[in-house]
Amino acid sequence: MTKISFVSYGCRLNKAESEELKRELSPYFFITSKNADIYIVNTCAVTNAAYSKCRSAIIKLIALNSTAKIIIYGCAASNLKKDGLPAYQYFFKSDQAKLSKYLIQKYAVKKNKNNSYISVYKRPLIKIQDGCSNYCSYCAVPYLRTAAYNKPLKDIVETAQKYEQNNYSEVVLTGLNIGKYHFNDMNLADVLEVLIDNTKKIRIRISSINPEDINDGFVRIFNNNRICNYLHLSLQSGSDDILKKMNRSYSTAEYYNAITRLKKVKQNLSISTDVIVGFPSESDEDFDKTYGFIEKCDFTKIHVFRYSPKKGTVAASMPNQVQEKIKKERAERLNELSSRLHKSYLEKQVGRRLSVIFEKKKNNYCIGTAANFAEVRVKTNQPLDLRICNVQILQAADSYLLGKLFKA
């Protein structure tokens, strides 16, 4: 049986796609992590740094596996081909179905129904949607991925039920723009409601969503205690002038209204966000507005990116590009703010009881993820299974929590 290995870079969506491909291909191939006959590299092009990382890793992979077939897939595939990387095959627009069909037709010998793959993750990912038509002025992703795709609700439910039957305690819903999910007049709120009605106790995590998708239906179902009290809500800038130039579809007032509504229905809610610094024409005043707005929103964590021009995007040709030195200074200030906000949120967890799924062991500690996405460490001989454990939080470190197992 042909051995196949997957290497994924970038967002949760890429990891979810690789997981789906493993499940689809497991009856036909031996899934391995090394010494493979075929390597599928799922690439990322969201930033210039991510692209460079993929490129360097692929060059090394080719050098170390001279007899293997290297197949490049994902957002960076077209640009990597233009760069002349000597891969065996390329698949553009993240066309998962085309890649799966190609591999089965060309390399599969026979189907073995006894071979099955579940997930490498303790909190498995479910891709529910792909494609984006927002066309933010800085982003190349809509040009690099497939057209809008929404997974049938029946398939989403069956996947979640399979994970629950295999004793998983959490699933993570992911996609490129899951707030725009639409299948047979069903939206994201409907997906959440149907999942809750058709599973028993598995908790549901929403990976990332945009503020314009926080509507009445979403707020109502988000209140359910089986939905994790964590949300990644993209901001990008706290200046309304910059948001307009970015072609974002909300104002800071609308954004703040969205998080206010969410915090009213969800106790101990943790919200993280993305911010781009140094977007063309971002002035000191624009940056100060962003800094102040972040403090007002009281995020748990900020993912800070320095703007990097993407060829073919509107922003790449905008005037008043910001100097790299200024971008670096602004990024450093926001990263410092993020550390302070994160520590403040963690300190508020001391004395609480959090539900945690342990995922790894290190230095006699079990390390896991709470429903609010906080990292929790407990000194225990607790086996690393898939159960949710109740943990009494005793102490907050700079970036994680320390606790003890709590038995009611």
N, C-alpha and C positions, 0 to 999 in steps of 0.2 A: 504493500500500500504506500502510495506517495506521501512523503512527509511535508507538511506545510506549516509555516510559521507566520505570525502577524506582528508587525511593529507599528505602533500608533503614536502619532504626535498631535498635540493641540488639545482641542476641547473635548468635553464629554460626548458630544455627538460623534466624533471620530472613533472614540472608544466603543460607543454603542454600536456603530456600524461594524467594527471589527468583531464584536461579540455576536452580532447577528450572522455575519459571514461564517464564523466558526460553527454556529449551530446548523446553518444550512449545509456546510461542507463536511461536517463530522461523519456522516454516513459513507462518504466517499474517500476521505483522506485521514491520515493520522495527524492530529493537531499537536504540535510540539513547540518548544520555546527556543530550541537550538538544533544545529546540525540538520537543517531542513533541505529538501530538494527545491522548494519554492518559498520565497519570502515575499509577503504582501506588505508593502510599506504605505500606510495611510498618512498622508502628509498634511501640513498646515501652512497657510500663507497669510494668516491674520495680521502679522507684523513682519517687518523685514528681518528681525532677529529670529522669529520662528522659522522663516524660510531658510535662513542661513544654517540654523541648527539641523533642519531636515537634510539639507544638501550635504553638510559635512558628515552626518551620520550615514547617509546612503553611500557616499564615497568609501567610507570605512567598511560598511557592510559588503560592498562589492569586492573590496580588496581581500577581506577575510573569508569570502565564500565564492571563490573563483569558479567552482563547478555548479553552483546553484543558480536558479533563475530568479532574478530580482524584478518584481512587478510593482511599479509605482502607481499610486492611486490617490485620490483626494484633491484638496484645493490647490496644492502646489504642483500638480502633475504637469500641466501644460507649460509652466515656466521652467520646470526642471528639464523638460525635454528640449526647450529652446536653449537652455544652458549646456546641452550636449552630454548629459549624464548617460553612460552606456548601459541603461537598463534593458532587460529582455523585452519588456512590454509596458505600455502606458495605458491607463484608463482615465479619461477626463470626465469632468462634471460630476464626480463622485457617483458614477452610475453603478450602484451596488448590484442590481439585477443582471446587468450586462457582464460584470466581472464574474459573478457566481456561475452564470451559464457558460462562459468561456472556460473557466477552470474545470467544470464537470465534463464538458464535451471534449476537451483536449487532453486531460490528464487522469480522469477517473477511470478505474478499471472495472469495478463493479460496486454495487451498493450493498452496504452492510447495515441492516436496520438495527443491529445490536449496538452499534457505535452511536453514542449521543454525547452532546456537550451541553452543560448547563451554564455556568459562568465562572470566571476567574475571580469575580468580585464578591465580597460579603454583602454588598448592597448593590445588586445588579441594575443595569441600565436598560430602559426600554425606549427605543426611538419611536416617537409617535408622529413626527412631522419632519419635513425637509423643505428647503427652498426659502428664499426671502425676496420680497419685492419692495422693500423699504428704500433701497438705493440711497443710503446715507452717503454723503459726499466724500467721505474718507475711506469707504469700505469697498474692497474688490470682491468680497465673497459672493454677492449675487451673480457676478459674471463667471464665477469659477465652479459653482455647484449646479446640481440638477434643477429643473423647474419644480414648482411647488408640488409637494407630495404629502398627503395625509393618510396615515395608516388606518385601515378600517377598524372601527371601534371593537368589533368582534375579535380581531387579532390581538389588540392591546389587552383586552380582558383575558383571553386565553393565555397569553404570555404571563401576565401577573398571576393567574391561577396556577400555572405550572410552577412558578417560583415558590408560591405559597405551599403547594403540595410537596415541594422539595425542602421545606422548612426554612426558607428565607423569611426574614422579618421586615425587610424594607425593599421597595423598588424606587428607582429614580427615573422620572419622566424627563426625556430630553428631546431636543430637536433644534433646528436653526432658529426658529421663531415660533415657539409652541403656543404663544398667546393667540396666534392666527390659525390655530387648528380649526379645520372645518371639514366635516365629512357627513353627508346626508343630513344637513341642517343641525348637526351636533357640534358644539364648540368645546373649549377646554373645560369649562365648568361642568358640562354634561359628561365629559370623559371622567372627571374626578368623581362625580355622583354615581355613575354606572360602576366604576371600579369599586367604590365603597359598598355598593349594594350587592356586588357579585363576588366579593372576597370576604374572608372572615375577620382577620385582624391585622394583616400586613399593613405597615405604615407606608405612606406615599410621600415622596419628596419631589418637589417641583424644582427643576434645575435653574432656569433663568427665564425671565419674562420682562416685557416692556411696560412702562407705566400706563400707556394708553389702553392696555388690555385689562386693567383693574376695573371691572364693571360690577354691577349689582350682583349678577349671578356668580361671579368669581368670589366676591367678598362673602357671600352667603355660604358657599360650600367650603371656603378656606377656614371657616370657623370650626369645621369638624375636627375632632381631636385625633383622628387618624392621619391627618395631613400635617406634616412636620412644621414646626414653628420657625421656619427659616425660609428666606426668599432672596434670590439674587435679582435685584431690580436695576437695570442699566440706567445710568445717569448721563455720562460722558462729559457734561459741563454744567456748571451752576450759573452760567451767564446766558440770558435769553438771546442776546445777539449772536453768540457763538452757536447755540443750539439751532438757530435758524440757518446759519451758514453750513452747519453739519447736515441739514435736512432732517433733523429729528422732529417728530410729530407731536411734541408736547412742550409746554412752558414749565418753568420752575414752579409756578403756582400750581399747575395741574399735577406735577410730580409730587409736590408736598401734600396735596390733597389725597393722592393715592396712598402714600405711606401712612398718613393719619388714619384713613379708613381701615387699613390693614391692622394697625396697632390697636384699634378699638375692639377688634373681634378676636385677636390672638394674643394671649398672655405670653410675656417673656419672648416676644418676637425678635429674631435676629435678622437684620437686613444687610446684605453686602451689595457692593456696586462696582461699576467700571467708570474710570475717569481718564480722559485723554488730555494731556497737557501739551501746550505748544502748538495747538491747531493754528493754521494760518490766520494772522491778524489778532490773535489772542493778546490783549494788552495786560499790563499790570493790574488795571482795574477789573478786567474780565477774570483774571486769575483770583484776585481778592474776593470777587463775588462767589466764585466756585468754592474757595476755602471756607468762606462764611456759611454758604449754603450746606456744605457737608457737615459742619458743626451743628447747624440747625436740625438737620435730618437725624443726627446721632446714629450714624451707621455703625455696624459692628466691625466691618472691614472694608477697605478700599483697594481695588486692583488698579494700580496706576500704570498708564502706558504713555510713553513719549510719542507724540505724533510722528509717523514716518510716511512720506508720500508713496502712494501706490500708483504705478503706471496705469493710465486709462481711467482713473477716477477724477471727479470734478475738482476735488480739493488739491490734487497734485499740481494743477495749473493756476491755483489761486495766487494773487499777489500777497506781499507781506508775510512771507514764510519766516517763522521764528527761529532764531539762532539756537544751535544745539546746546550751547552753554546755558541759555535761559531755560530750555526744556529740562535739562538736568537739574538745575536749581529748584525749579517748580516741582519736579517729580520727587526730589528729596524731601521737600517740605510736606508734600501730601503723604509720603510714606511714613514720615514721623508722626503726622496726625493720625494716620491709620493705626499705627502701633499704639498710640495713646487711647484711641477710641476702643480698640480691641481689648486692651488691658482693662479699661473701665467696664466694658460689658462682662468680661470674665469675673471681675471682682463682685459684680452683682449676682453671680451664680452661687457664691459661697453660702452654704446653708440649705440650698435647694436640693431636691432629688430629681435627677435627670435620667431619662431612659437612654441606654447606651448599647450599641452593637460593637463588640470588640473585634478588631480586624487584624492585629498583629501583636507580637511580643517583643520587648526590648528591655534588657537589663532588669529582669525580674518583674517588669510591669506589663500588664495587658493595656493596650492602647486602642481606643475606640472612638466612635463618632456618636454624639448625642443628637437628639431630634433637632436641636437648635444649631447643629453643625459644629459645635465646640468639640475640640479634641479633649478626651478625658483619659487619664491614666490612673490605674489602680494596681497596687501591689497585691497580687493574688495568684493562686494556682488554678484559677477558673479556666476551664478549657475554652479554646477559641472556636466555639460553635456559632451558630447563626441566631441564637436567642437574643432578645432584648433583656438587658439586665438593669435593675434599678440601682443607681449610684448616689450616695450622699456626698455632696461636694464639700471638701474640707478646706481647700486652699486654691488660690489662683496664682499661677506663674505668669510670665510675660505673654506666652502664646498658647497655654493649655491649662487644663484644670486637673487637680489631684483630688481623689475621693476614695471612698470605701464602699464595698457592696452593701446594699441595704436589703434586708429581708423583712417583709411586712409581718 
